[in-house]
Each structure stands twice: as C-alpha cells, then as structure tokens.
Amino acid sequence: MEAYLGRLQGGAARTGRELAPISDRNRAVRLVESDARSVESGFAAGVLTVEDGNRVRTLDPRQGTARLVEGDPAHLCWERLPQLAAYVDLLGAGFPPGALRFETPESELRLDLAAVDDDGRVLVLGEAKAEPLQLAKLEALVQTFEGDPGARSCATRDGDAHRLAHRLWATRAPYLWLVAAGARRAFRVHYGRTLRLTAQEALPHAADLWPYGCDGATPAVALPGSEAMTA
C-alpha cells in the first residue's frame, strides 16, 4: 500500500500540489492492500503507466483521461484503485488485452471497464465504486427502472443506478461486474420489463467469451441499444 500511496504523493508533487491527509476510515475501508498489490504489479509489468505525473494509462489505446488524484489540495480518486486493480486482474485471468476497454470516452458512455468482442459488443460491463456498500445499493436500485431510463436526469440521489441502468440497456451487456475496494461481484444480466441480475460465482472464463480468440485491433464500444438513448 505504501508504494501506491508514494506514487500518488509523487504525482501530486509533480503537479505542484500536496496530497491531502487520508482519514483512518478511508485507509481502513477504501484502501485495500490486495488491490494496491495488483496495481503495483501492473506498473511493474508495464501494463499500467503514468503520464505527466498524474494520468494513468492502460493498454487500451482508446482510453479516455484517468487521473490518480484531483483537486487542490490533491485528494485520491477513490474509485481508481479498485478500477485499476480489476483491470490488471482481468489481464491476469487471460482476458485479451485488445478486448479490454478502460475509462471509455463520452462517446462510448464513459464505461469504467468493458470486455468486448471483435465488433465492440460489450460482453462484460464493469462498474467501479469506492466502497463495497455502494455495490449493494447499485445492485438493488438498478433493477427498479422500467426500461432504459435514458442518459438524462442523472443528477438525482439514484444517479449512479440511473447511469448504470442506461449503460446496460445501451450496450445490452450479458454480464455485469461490480467492483469496489476489496470486493468483486459478478452477475448475469437479463433484459425484460426491468433489468434482472443473477449473481454468479465468477465471470466466465476468457475461453468461453472468446472461443476463437481475439487478435484484432481494439474496437470502439458498440451500442446496439443506442436507439433508446435520449441524449
């Protein structure tokens, strides 16, 4: 963990800022050693790099901007640690690098994580949050929307669930992966009048998702449900 925090402190310093103190609660709940180890292994292996001291890059050539810290004084982007750890873990599980999308741009719904086929259809949609308790709330609320709630009106107390429901309907992803500090929850997604999530022990194996391999260039995210989008 100290190696990861040192990386963040160095990044903040290179941008002329100081890293704000981290509370005991945040250290206990939001900073998990196993996640930090995964991320540091990703840096050591070269699948993660840092640009300009604060912007982290994955192997996704289409990735949008992903900062490690933000604000002044700088504070941690709390969801970034589990998001990066989950990305490294998927690579370690044999998911093809060219099929993994990370922090997609606005035109691709700003997905935290996605595993796609050769045509860009989302096979696994990943959503990252800072704390495990947030995952339980998402799981419950995302199943309450009748149909695609659309991209608008997300500035509500249920905004995270609203956005996730819209992303699922727009991509028609068959699997959802909710990730947070030290927590991973996999679901099969069923589309009907409402979304229905069926908990799975784990995500499918890479060989099941890509039975013929995945060797092409990284595709843009396809949006088969985009006719339902309202923005």
PASEBA-1860 file (N, C-alpha, C; in nm, 3 decimals):
! residues 231
1> MEAYLGRL> 0.082/-0.120/0.000/0.000/0.000/0.000/0.086/0.126/0.000 ~ 0.197/0.125/0.078/0.281/0.243/0.086/0.343/0.278/-0.049 ~ 0.372/0.176/-0.131/0.426/0.203/-0.265/0.324/0.277/-0.350 ~ 0.199/0.235/-0.341/0.093/0.300/-0.418/0.073/0.444/-0.369 ~ 0.068/0.463/-0.237/0.050/0.598/-0.182/0.169/0.687/-0.217 ~ 0.288/0.630/-0.217/0.405/0.707/-0.257/0.396/0.752/-0.401 ~ 0.340/0.665/-0.485/0.320/0.700/-0.626/0.223/0.819/-0.637 ~ 0.117/0.818/-0.558/0.019/0.926/-0.560/0.079/1.056/-0.508
9> QGGAARTG> 0.155/1.047/-0.399/0.220/1.166/-0.344/0.316/1.226/-0.444 ~ 0.391/1.141/-0.513/0.484/1.190/-0.613/0.411/1.256/-0.730 ~ 0.298/1.195/-0.770/0.220/1.252/-0.879/0.165/1.389/-0.843 ~ 0.114/1.401/-0.719/0.062/1.530/-0.675/0.173/1.634/-0.671 ~ 0.289/1.595/-0.622/0.402/1.689/-0.612/0.446/1.737/-0.750 ~ 0.445/1.647/-0.848/0.489/1.687/-0.982/0.392/1.784/-1.048 ~ 0.271/1.791/-0.997/0.175/1.888/-1.050/0.162/2.010/-0.958 ~ 0.257/2.022/-0.863/0.262/2.139/-0.778/0.160/2.141/-0.666
17> RELAPISD> 0.112/2.023/-0.625/0.012/2.017/-0.519/0.060/1.922/-0.409 ~ -0.005/1.932/-0.294/0.019/1.839/-0.185/-0.098/1.743/-0.175 ~ -0.069/1.621/-0.135/-0.174/1.523/-0.116/-0.240/1.546/0.020 ~ -0.371/1.565/0.019/-0.445/1.589/0.143/-0.433/1.468/0.236 ~ -0.440/1.489/0.366/-0.435/1.376/0.461/-0.548/1.277/0.435 ~ -0.519/1.150/0.458/-0.618/1.044/0.438/-0.669/1.001/0.575 ~ -0.800/1.004/0.594/-0.856/0.970/0.724/-0.836/0.822/0.755 ~ -0.842/0.788/0.885/-0.830/0.649/0.926/-0.940/0.564/0.864
25> RNRAVRLV> -1.061/0.620/0.856/-1.172/0.544/0.797/-1.142/0.511/0.650 ~ -1.097/0.610/0.575/-1.069/0.585/0.434/-0.954/0.486/0.416 ~ -0.857/0.493/0.503/-0.749/0.393/0.497/-0.802/0.252/0.523 ~ -0.897/0.242/0.614/-0.949/0.111/0.651/-1.048/0.056/0.549 ~ -1.129/0.143/0.488/-1.239/0.099/0.404/-1.208/0.109/0.255 ~ -1.137/0.214/0.215/-1.120/0.241/0.073/-0.983/0.204/0.016 ~ -0.889/0.177/0.102/-0.756/0.139/0.056/-0.729/-0.005/0.100 ~ -0.734/-0.095/0.005/-0.720/-0.238/0.035/-0.586/-0.288/-0.021
33> ESDARSVE> -0.512/-0.356/0.062/-0.377/-0.399/0.026/-0.374/-0.486/-0.099 ~ -0.471/-0.579/-0.111/-0.470/-0.668/-0.228/-0.490/-0.590/-0.357 ~ -0.572/-0.486/-0.354/-0.590/-0.401/-0.472/-0.461/-0.328/-0.505 ~ -0.396/-0.273/-0.403/-0.271/-0.199/-0.425/-0.164/-0.292/-0.483 ~ -0.159/-0.416/-0.435/-0.060/-0.511/-0.488/-0.086/-0.538/-0.636 ~ -0.213/-0.556/-0.673/-0.247/-0.580/-0.813/-0.203/-0.463/-0.900 ~ -0.233/-0.342/-0.853/-0.199/-0.223/-0.930/-0.048/-0.208/-0.944 ~ 0.024/-0.226/-0.835/0.170/-0.213/-0.844/0.230/-0.321/-0.933
41> SGFAAGVL> 0.170/-0.440/-0.935/0.218/-0.544/-1.027/0.192/-0.503/-1.171 ~ 0.081/-0.430/-1.194/0.052/-0.379/-1.327/0.154/-0.277/-1.372 ~ 0.197/-0.189/-1.282/0.301/-0.093/-1.316/0.433/-0.166/-1.343 ~ 0.465/-0.265/-1.260/0.590/-0.338/-1.277/0.594/-0.413/-1.410 ~ 0.478/-0.463/-1.453/0.471/-0.539/-1.578/0.458/-0.450/-1.701 ~ 0.437/-0.321/-1.680/0.425/-0.229/-1.792/0.287/-0.221/-1.853 ~ 0.187/-0.286/-1.792/0.051/-0.276/-1.847/-0.017/-0.149/-1.796 ~ 0.041/-0.086/-1.693/-0.002/0.045/-1.645/0.118/0.139/-1.650
49> TVEDGNRV> 0.095/0.261/-1.692/0.199/0.364/-1.692/0.137/0.496/-1.647 ~ 0.220/0.590/-1.607/0.173/0.721/-1.565/0.232/0.827/-1.657 ~ 0.146/0.917/-1.703/0.188/1.029/-1.787/0.171/1.158/-1.709 ~ 0.266/1.250/-1.724/0.258/1.382/-1.661/0.236/1.373/-1.510 ~ 0.282/1.265/-1.450/0.276/1.251/-1.306/0.143/1.209/-1.247 ~ 0.032/1.226/-1.322/-0.099/1.205/-1.260/-0.197/1.129/-1.347 ~ -0.172/1.116/-1.475/-0.265/1.047/-1.564/-0.217/0.904/-1.586 ~ -0.302/0.809/-1.554/-0.264/0.669/-1.569/-0.315/0.616/-1.702
57> RTLDPRQG> -0.231/0.536/-1.767/-0.266/0.475/-1.896/-0.264/0.324/-1.882 ~ -0.359/0.260/-1.950/-0.363/0.115/-1.961/-0.316/0.077/-2.101 ~ -0.339/-0.048/-2.140/-0.307/-0.091/-2.276/-0.416/-0.056/-2.375 ~ -0.524/0.004/-2.327/-0.636/0.043/-2.414/-0.599/0.170/-2.491 ~ -0.577/0.160/-2.624/-0.536/0.278/-2.700/-0.647/0.381/-2.715 ~ -0.771/0.345/-2.685/-0.884/0.436/-2.698/-0.924/0.498/-2.564 ~ -0.851/0.469/-2.461/-0.886/0.513/-2.326/-0.898/0.664/-2.316 ~ -0.995/0.708/-2.235/-1.007/0.849/-2.202/-0.913/0.885/-2.087
65> TARLVEGD> -0.925/1.008/-2.037/-0.838/1.055/-1.930/-0.875/0.990/-1.798 ~ -0.774/0.940/-1.726/-0.795/0.877/-1.596/-0.689/0.931/-1.501 ~ -0.730/1.014/-1.407/-0.637/1.076/-1.313/-0.630/0.996/-1.183 ~ -0.513/0.999/-1.120/-0.495/0.932/-0.992/-0.541/1.019/-0.877 ~ -0.515/1.149/-0.886/-0.559/1.243/-0.784/-0.623/1.363/-0.853 ~ -0.705/1.438/-0.780/-0.768/1.556/-0.837/-0.790/1.659/-0.726 ~ -0.813/1.783/-0.766/-0.838/1.890/-0.670/-0.709/1.952/-0.617 ~ -0.724/2.056/-0.538/-0.612/2.125/-0.476/-0.653/2.175/-0.338
73> PAHLCWER> -0.604/2.114/-0.228/-0.501/2.008/-0.227/-0.554/1.880/-0.292 ~ -0.462/1.801/-0.339/-0.500/1.681/-0.415/-0.560/1.576/-0.323 ~ -0.668/1.516/-0.367/-0.725/1.402/-0.296/-0.739/1.286/-0.393 ~ -0.740/1.166/-0.338/-0.741/1.046/-0.421/-0.872/1.034/-0.498 ~ -0.862/0.987/-0.622/-0.981/0.942/-0.695/-1.011/0.802/-0.640 ~ -1.102/0.793/-0.546/-1.118/0.673/-0.465/-1.155/0.550/-0.546 ~ -1.227/0.568/-0.656/-1.267/0.452/-0.735/-1.152/0.400/-0.822 ~ -1.047/0.480/-0.839/-0.941/0.443/-0.933/-0.866/0.318/-0.889
81> LPQLAAYV> -0.839/0.303/-0.758/-0.763/0.187/-0.713/-0.834/0.056/-0.746 ~ -0.961/0.034/-0.706/-1.025/-0.092/-0.745/-1.046/-0.105/-0.895 ~ -1.067/0.008/-0.964/-1.084/0.004/-1.110/-0.957/-0.047/-1.177 ~ -0.842/0.008/-1.139/-0.715/-0.037/-1.195/-0.684/-0.180/-1.155 ~ -0.710/-0.214/-1.029/-0.684/-0.350/-0.982/-0.768/-0.450/-1.060 ~ -0.894/-0.417/-1.084/-0.981/-0.508/-1.160/-0.930/-0.526/-1.302 ~ -0.883/-0.419/-1.363/-0.828/-0.428/-1.499/-0.707/-0.523/-1.501 ~ -0.616/-0.505/-1.407/-0.497/-0.591/-1.402/-0.538/-0.736/-1.374
89> DLLGAGFP> -0.637/-0.755/-1.289/-0.682/-0.891/-1.258/-0.743/-0.960/-1.381 ~ -0.815/-0.885/-1.463/-0.872/-0.944/-1.585/-0.761/-0.987/-1.681 ~ -0.658/-0.906/-1.693/-0.544/-0.946/-1.776/-0.480/-1.072/-1.720 ~ -0.467/-1.078/-1.588/-0.409/-1.195/-1.525/-0.493/-1.320/-1.542 ~ -0.625/-1.301/-1.561/-0.715/-1.415/-1.582/-0.719/-1.458/-1.729 ~ -0.640/-1.395/-1.812/-0.632/-1.436/-1.952/-0.721/-1.360/-2.047 ~ -0.787/-1.253/-2.000/-0.868/-1.173/-2.091/-0.776/-1.103/-2.190 ~ -0.808/-1.104/-2.320/-0.718/-1.045/-2.421/-0.700/-0.895/-2.400
97> PGALRFET> -0.577/-0.846/-2.399/-0.555/-0.702/-2.381/-0.632/-0.617/-2.480 ~ -0.639/-0.662/-2.606/-0.708/-0.584/-2.709/-0.858/-0.580/-2.694 ~ -0.912/-0.666/-2.606/-1.056/-0.671/-2.586/-1.099/-0.598/-2.459 ~ -1.003/-0.543/-2.385/-1.036/-0.477/-2.259/-1.036/-0.326/-2.278 ~ -1.148/-0.265/-2.247/-1.160/-0.118/-2.253/-1.160/-0.064/-2.111 ~ -1.100/0.055/-2.096/-1.085/0.117/-1.965/-1.117/0.264/-1.976 ~ -1.206/0.312/-1.886/-1.239/0.456/-1.881/-1.267/0.508/-2.023 ~ -1.373/0.455/-2.083/-1.403/0.491/-2.221/-1.447/0.637/-2.230
105> PESELRLD> -1.430/0.700/-2.347/-1.468/0.841/-2.362/-1.620/0.860/-2.360 ~ -1.660/0.986/-2.359/-1.802/1.021/-2.350/-1.883/0.956/-2.462 ~ -1.828/0.952/-2.583/-1.899/0.893/-2.696/-1.924/0.744/-2.679 ~ -1.853/0.682/-2.584/-1.870/0.539/-2.554/-1.921/0.520/-2.412 ~ -1.999/0.617/-2.364/-2.075/0.608/-2.238/-1.991/0.617/-2.111 ~ -1.863/0.650/-2.123/-1.776/0.664/-2.005/-1.783/0.538/-1.916 ~ -1.765/0.423/-1.976/-1.765/0.298/-1.902/-1.636/0.285/-1.821 ~ -1.646/0.239/-1.698/-1.527/0.218/-1.615/-1.441/0.106/-1.672
113> LAAVDDDG> -1.505/-0.004/-1.706/-1.438/-0.121/-1.763/-1.533/-0.188/-1.860 ~ -1.479/-0.250/-1.962/-1.562/-0.330/-2.051/-1.474/-0.434/-2.121 ~ -1.527/-0.554/-2.136/-1.465/-0.656/-2.218/-1.553/-0.671/-2.341 ~ -1.494/-0.658/-2.459/-1.572/-0.652/-2.583/-1.528/-0.760/-2.681 ~ -1.618/-0.792/-2.775/-1.580/-0.885/-2.882/-1.517/-0.807/-2.997 ~ -1.488/-0.876/-3.108/-1.418/-0.812/-3.219/-1.498/-0.697/-3.280 ~ -1.630/-0.699/-3.264/-1.715/-0.594/-3.319/-1.748/-0.485/-3.218 ~ -1.689/-0.493/-3.101/-1.711/-0.391/-2.999/-1.833/-0.414/-2.913
121> RVLVLGEA> -1.902/-0.528/-2.932/-2.016/-0.557/-2.845/-1.966/-0.590/-2.705 ~ -2.028/-0.530/-2.604/-1.983/-0.546/-2.466/-2.026/-0.682/-2.413 ~ -1.929/-0.761/-2.373/-1.955/-0.893/-2.314/-1.963/-0.884/-2.162 ~ -1.878/-0.800/-2.105/-1.878/-0.775/-1.960/-1.870/-0.625/-1.939 ~ -1.964/-0.570/-1.866/-1.959/-0.429/-1.831/-1.915/-0.418/-1.686 ~ -1.808/-0.342/-1.660/-1.758/-0.325/-1.525/-1.788/-0.187/-1.471 ~ -1.835/-0.182/-1.348/-1.867/-0.056/-1.281/-1.788/-0.051/-1.151 ~ -1.709/0.056/-1.131/-1.624/0.067/-1.013/-1.677/0.170/-0.915
129> KAEPLQLA> -1.676/0.135/-0.789/-1.713/0.226/-0.681/-1.606/0.221/-0.572 ~ -1.611/0.318/-0.482/-1.507/0.328/-0.380/-1.523/0.223/-0.271 ~ -1.648/0.196/-0.228/-1.672/0.112/-0.112/-1.768/-0.003/-0.145 ~ -1.750/-0.119/-0.081/-1.839/-0.232/-0.107/-1.986/-0.203/-0.082 ~ -2.019/-0.122/0.019/-2.159/-0.093/0.046/-2.228/-0.026/-0.071 ~ -2.154/0.048/-0.151/-2.212/0.112/-0.268/-2.258/0.009/-0.372 ~ -2.193/-0.106/-0.375/-2.230/-0.209/-0.472/-2.367/-0.267/-0.440 ~ -2.395/-0.289/-0.311/-2.525/-0.343/-0.272/-2.637/-0.248/-0.312
137> KLEALVQT> -2.615/-0.118/-0.295/-2.716/-0.019/-0.333/-2.737/-0.021/-0.484 ~ -2.628/-0.025/-0.559/-2.639/-0.031/-0.706/-2.717/-0.154/-0.750 ~ -2.680/-0.269/-0.695/-2.745/-0.394/-0.732/-2.896/-0.385/-0.711 ~ -2.938/-0.326/-0.599/-3.080/-0.317/-0.570/-3.151/-0.216/-0.660 ~ -3.094/-0.097/-0.673/-3.164/0.011/-0.743/-3.166/-0.006/-0.894 ~ -3.061/-0.065/-0.951/-3.056/-0.075/-1.097/-3.167/-0.164/-1.152 ~ -3.224/-0.248/-1.065/-3.331/-0.339/-1.109/-3.471/-0.279/-1.093 ~ -3.477/-0.151/-1.051/-3.608/-0.089/-1.027/-3.656/-0.005/-1.145
145> FEGDPGAR> -3.569/0.023/-1.242/-3.608/0.105/-1.356/-3.684/0.021/-1.458 ~ -3.795/0.072/-1.508/-3.871/0.004/-1.612/-3.820/0.051/-1.748 ~ -3.747/-0.036/-1.816/-3.688/0.002/-1.943/-3.569/0.094/-1.923 ~ -3.514/0.141/-2.035/-3.398/0.229/-2.032/-3.439/0.366/-1.978 ~ -3.381/0.411/-1.866/-3.417/0.542/-1.813/-3.358/0.658/-1.893 ~ -3.272/0.628/-1.991/-3.213/0.732/-2.073/-3.092/0.794/-2.007 ~ -3.024/0.879/-2.083/-2.900/0.939/-2.035/-2.923/1.064/-1.954 ~ -3.040/1.123/-1.961/-3.067/1.248/-1.890/-3.116/1.223/-1.748
153> SCATRDGD> -3.130/1.331/-1.674/-3.187/1.329/-1.539/-3.109/1.238/-1.445 ~ -2.975/1.239/-1.459/-2.891/1.155/-1.372/-2.851/1.226/-1.243 ~ -2.878/1.355/-1.234/-2.838/1.431/-1.115/-2.941/1.415/-1.004 ~ -2.960/1.292/-0.960/-3.053/1.261/-0.852/-2.980/1.174/-0.751 ~ -3.048/1.147/-0.639/-2.983/1.063/-0.537/-2.962/0.921/-0.589 ~ -3.036/0.882/-0.692/-3.018/0.749/-0.751/-2.942/0.758/-0.883 ~ -2.864/0.867/-0.898/-2.797/0.892/-1.025/-2.704/0.781/-1.069 ~ -2.628/0.722/-0.976/-2.535/0.615/-1.014/-2.610/0.495/-1.072
161> AHRLAHRL> -2.721/0.458/-1.009/-2.801/0.347/-1.059/-2.865/0.382/-1.192 ~ -2.910/0.507/-1.205/-2.969/0.555/-1.331/-2.868/0.540/-1.445 ~ -2.745/0.589/-1.422/-2.642/0.580/-1.525/-2.609/0.435/-1.559 ~ -2.598/0.350/-1.456/-2.564/0.210/-1.482/-2.676/0.141/-1.559 ~ -2.801/0.166/-1.522/-2.913/0.107/-1.596/-2.908/0.149/-1.742 ~ -2.883/0.277/-1.766/-2.875/0.325/-1.905/-2.760/0.258/-1.980 ~ -2.645/0.244/-1.915/-2.531/0.181/-1.981/-2.561/0.036/-2.015 ~ -2.628/-0.033/-1.925/-2.662/-0.173/-1.953/-2.760/-0.183/-2.070
169> WATRAPYL> -2.865/-0.102/-2.069/-2.962/-0.107/-2.179/-2.898/-0.067/-2.312 ~ -2.809/0.032/-2.310/-2.747/0.079/-2.434/-2.649/-0.022/-2.491 ~ -2.579/-0.097/-2.405/-2.480/-0.194/-2.453/-2.537/-0.335/-2.465 ~ -2.645/-0.364/-2.391/-2.702/-0.500/-2.382/-2.597/-0.600/-2.334 ~ -2.512/-0.557/-2.243/-2.408/-0.647/-2.190/-2.471/-0.766/-2.120 ~ -2.427/-0.888/-2.150/-2.484/-1.006/-2.082/-2.431/-1.027/-1.941 ~ -2.315/-0.966/-1.909/-2.257/-0.982/-1.776/-2.222/-0.845/-1.718 ~ -2.242/-0.832/-1.588/-2.208/-0.711/-1.513/-2.109/-0.748/-1.405
177> WLVAAGAR> -2.006/-0.667/-1.389/-1.904/-0.688/-1.285/-1.897/-0.562/-1.201 ~ -1.944/-0.569/-1.078/-1.937/-0.458/-0.985/-1.811/-0.472/-0.901 ~ -1.728/-0.369/-0.898/-1.602/-0.376/-0.826/-1.590/-0.257/-0.730 ~ -1.531/-0.281/-0.616/-1.504/-0.178/-0.516/-1.383/-0.223/-0.437 ~ -1.344/-0.146/-0.339/-1.225/-0.178/-0.260/-1.237/-0.318/-0.199 ~ -1.157/-0.410/-0.248/-1.155/-0.545/-0.196/-1.278/-0.628/-0.227 ~ -1.365/-0.582/-0.317/-1.491/-0.652/-0.346/-1.510/-0.667/-0.497 ~ -1.558/-0.784/-0.538/-1.591/-0.811/-0.677/-1.722/-0.890/-0.679
185> RAFRVHYG> -1.820/-0.846/-0.758/-1.947/-0.917/-0.768/-1.986/-0.932/-0.914 ~ -2.006/-1.055/-0.957/-2.039/-1.085/-1.096/-2.187/-1.122/-1.108 ~ -2.250/-1.078/-1.218/-2.392/-1.103/-1.241/-2.417/-1.135/-1.387 ~ -2.515/-1.223/-1.410/-2.573/-1.240/-1.543/-2.688/-1.142/-1.552 ~ -2.695/-1.070/-1.664/-2.797/-0.966/-1.680/-2.907/-1.015/-1.772 ~ -3.031/-1.001/-1.726/-3.148/-1.039/-1.805/-3.229/-0.913/-1.835 ~ -3.270/-0.898/-1.960/-3.340/-0.778/-2.004/-3.488/-0.810/-2.029 ~ -3.574/-0.742/-1.958/-3.718/-0.759/-1.973/-3.786/-0.626/-1.946
193> RTLRLTAQ> -3.897/-0.627/-1.876/-3.960/-0.501/-1.839/-3.866/-0.420/-1.752 ~ -3.794/-0.490/-1.664/-3.687/-0.430/-1.585/-3.562/-0.516/-1.604 ~ -3.449/-0.466/-1.558/-3.329/-0.546/-1.555/-3.337/-0.646/-1.440 ~ -3.285/-0.765/-1.462/-3.278/-0.863/-1.354/-3.134/-0.916/-1.348 ~ -3.075/-0.909/-1.230/-2.938/-0.954/-1.210/-2.935/-1.085/-1.135 ~ -2.868/-1.184/-1.190/-2.850/-1.313/-1.125/-2.704/-1.327/-1.084 ~ -2.680/-1.339/-0.955/-2.543/-1.347/-0.905/-2.472/-1.470/-0.958 ~ -2.345/-1.455/-0.992/-2.260/-1.564/-1.040/-2.139/-1.576/-0.946
201> EALPHAAD> -2.085/-1.695/-0.937/-1.965/-1.711/-0.854/-1.848/-1.633/-0.909 ~ -1.841/-1.624/-1.041/-1.730/-1.553/-1.105/-1.771/-1.519/-1.248 ~ -1.692/-1.437/-1.313/-1.714/-1.409/-1.455/-1.682/-1.533/-1.538 ~ -1.735/-1.542/-1.659/-1.698/-1.654/-1.746/-1.548/-1.653/-1.775 ~ -1.495/-1.771/-1.809/-1.355/-1.780/-1.848/-1.335/-1.711/-1.982 ~ -1.214/-1.663/-2.003/-1.183/-1.596/-2.129/-1.210/-1.686/-2.249 ~ -1.180/-1.815/-2.237/-1.202/-1.907/-2.348/-1.349/-1.921/-2.384 ~ -1.438/-1.898/-2.287/-1.582/-1.904/-2.314/-1.632/-1.777/-2.380
209> LWPYGCDG> -1.572/-1.665/-2.346/-1.613/-1.538/-2.405/-1.555/-1.518/-2.545 ~ -1.433/-1.566/-2.566/-1.367/-1.553/-2.696/-1.322/-1.691/-2.743 ~ -1.415/-1.779/-2.782/-1.377/-1.917/-2.818/-1.284/-1.925/-2.937 ~ -1.284/-1.821/-3.022/-1.197/-1.823/-3.140/-1.082/-1.722/-3.127 ~ -1.060/-1.674/-3.007/-0.953/-1.579/-2.983/-0.997/-1.436/-3.015 ~ -0.908/-1.344/-2.988/-0.935/-1.202/-3.013/-0.802/-1.137/-3.045 ~ -0.773/-1.125/-3.173/-0.640/-1.080/-3.215/-0.641/-0.948/-3.291 ~ -0.760/-0.891/-3.312/-0.767/-0.769/-3.392/-0.737/-0.644/-3.311
217> ATPAVALP> -0.747/-0.529/-3.378/-0.727/-0.401/-3.312/-0.840/-0.376/-3.212 ~ -0.811/-0.302/-3.108/-0.912/-0.271/-3.006/-1.027/-0.193/-3.068 ~ -1.150/-0.246/-3.061/-1.264/-0.177/-3.124/-1.327/-0.074/-3.032 ~ -1.400/0.019/-3.092/-1.485/0.110/-3.016/-1.602/0.031/-2.960 ~ -1.658/0.079/-2.850/-1.773/0.013/-2.789/-1.895/0.028/-2.880 ~ -1.957/-0.084/-2.915/-2.079/-0.082/-2.995/-2.199/-0.062/-2.903 ~ -2.299/0.012/-2.951/-2.417/0.042/-2.870/-2.542/-0.007/-2.942 ~ -2.568/-0.138/-2.936/-2.687/-0.192/-3.005/-2.817/-0.138/-2.953
225> GSEAMTA> -2.820/-0.090/-2.829/-2.943/-0.034/-2.774/-2.946/0.117/-2.782 ~ -2.862/0.176/-2.868/-2.847/0.321/-2.869/-2.971/0.392/-2.922 ~ -3.064/0.319/-2.988/-3.185/0.384/-3.031/-3.271/0.429/-2.914 ~ -3.242/0.372/-2.796/-3.317/0.411/-2.676/-3.255/0.530/-2.606 ~ -3.137/0.575/-2.651/-3.068/0.684/-2.585/-3.143/0.814/-2.606 ~ -3.143/0.897/-2.505/-3.217/1.023/-2.514/-3.126/1.144/-2.512 ~ -2.997/1.123/-2.520/-2.905/1.236/-2.522/-2.789/1.206/-2.616
END
